[in-house]
Amino acid sequence: MPSLLQHQITRTPRSVERDTVTMQLEDGRTIDIQRVRDPRAKRLKLSIDERGARLTLPWRASLVSGDRFLHQHRGWLAEQLARHAPDDDAPAFVPGETTHLPLRGEDVPLRWHEGRFARIERLDDGIHVHLPARVSDVTLRRTLRAFYEAEARADIGRWLPGYLAGLPRAPRQIRLKVMSSQWGSLAPDGTLTLDLALVLGRPSAFEYVLVHELCHLLQANHSPAFWREVEIRFPAWRDERAWFHAEGRRLKARLHRLLNTP
């Protein structure tokens, strides 16, 4: 989840404007911060996620007040940037060289084969990658993504029927995508979106996120009533939330490196 600092200010409706501001941290590093004037913003907001730092200002906030807000929180900003730093040790996906792929909390042995078409399959002895003699990087990443999506949908297909009872309706559709900070979301039209990185981690964490988002069909908020619904369906949710706090950033970084996404 992104880290966040806020300070109350009123808003004035205008269109959104974006630019970049550079600042020096206490340790001497210079970083770029995306600065956004948003008509919906009610307060100054400084947030950090895997994409970097972002300062959001209401229209009635001056640039001077934004600079002052950044200066006041330079120490906090350095700490959060360190937490969200990319994992440079995360292995990439290189034909003939990569020996394991993360899947369901394990590093599964990887076996390379020459084939007519690019495809990846999971068998009893590991993950098998079939590639033609010449394959583009785009095709390679698309094939890996399709493999992970198929594995994720297989997990969802096993879990979902057991949670539909007691819900007002089933999700209209379930989408899998690479998400920068969230693990899941439920749109007003009932579309449920889940982070593809979930299939790389332990299954219980993936299942918890699914249950969490399904419970938003009952309570479109994070009120005590919402958490009661989660507790009924997934009593160990606190353990999974703690796991995400400890391992979530690393999990997202690993998927980004494998898929070569920004």
Long-range contacts (C-beta under 8 A, 24 or more apart in sequence): 1-181, 1-182, 1-244, 1-248, 2-47, 2-48, 2-49, 2-181, 3-47, 3-48, 3-49, 3-80, 3-83, 3-84, 4-45, 4-46, 4-47, 5-45, 5-46, 5-47, 5-73, 5-76, 6-43, 6-44, 6-45, 7-43, 7-44, 7-45, 7-69, 8-42, 8-43, 9-41, 9-42, 9-43, 9-44, 9-58, 9-60, 9-61, 9-65, 10-42, 10-58, 10-60, 11-39, 11-40, 11-41, 11-42, 11-58, 11-59, 11-60, 12-39, 12-58, 12-59, 12-60, 13-39, 13-59, 14-39, 14-59, 15-39, 21-55, 21-66, 21-67, 21-70, 23-67, 23-70, 23-71, 23-74, 25-74, 25-77, 25-78, 25-81, 26-74, 26-75, 26-78, 27-78, 29-78, 31-77, 31-81, 33-70, 35-66, 44-69, 46-70, 46-73, 46-76, 46-77, 48-77, 48-80, 48-81, 48-83, 48-84, 49-84, 49-180, 49-181, 50-84, 50-86, 50-180, 50-181, 50-249, 50-252, 50-253, 50-256, 51-180, 51-181, 52-81, 53-77, 53-80, 53-81, 83-249, 84-249, 86-253, 86-256, 86-257, 87-249, 87-250, 87-253, 87-254, 87-257, 90-250, 90-253, 90-254, 90-256, 90-257, 90-258, 91-254, 91-257, 91-258, 92-257, 92-258, 92-260, 93-140, 93-141, 93-144, 93-258, 93-259, 93-260, 95-129, 95-131, 95-135, 95-140, 101-127, 101-258, 102-200, 102-201, 102-254, 102-258, 103-127, 103-148, 103-151, 103-199, 103-200, 104-151, 104-155, 104-199, 104-200, 104-201, 104-202, 104-203, 105-200, 105-201, 105-202, 105-203, 118-143, 119-143, 120-144, 120-146, 120-147, 121-147, 122-147, 122-151, 137-260, 141-259, 141-260, 144-258, 144-259, 145-196, 145-259, 148-196, 148-199, 148-200, 148-255, 149-176, 149-196, 151-199, 152-176, 152-194, 152-196, 152-198, 152-199, 152-206, 155-199, 155-203, 155-206, 155-207, 156-194, 156-210, 159-207, 159-210, 160-210, 163-210, 163-211, 163-214, 163-233, 167-214, 167-217, 167-218, 168-217, 168-218, 169-217, 171-213, 171-214, 171-217, 178-255, 178-256, 178-259, 178-261, 179-252, 180-252, 183-209, 183-244, 183-248, 184-209, 184-210, 184-212, 184-213, 185-213, 186-213, 186-214, 186-216, 186-217, 186-220, 190-217, 195-252, 196-255, 197-251, 197-252, 197-254, 197-255, 200-251, 200-254, 200-255, 201-243, 201-247, 201-251, 202-243, 204-236, 204-239, 204-240, 205-240, 205-243, 205-244, 207-234, 208-234, 208-236, 208-237, 208-240, 208-241, 209-240, 211-237, 212-237
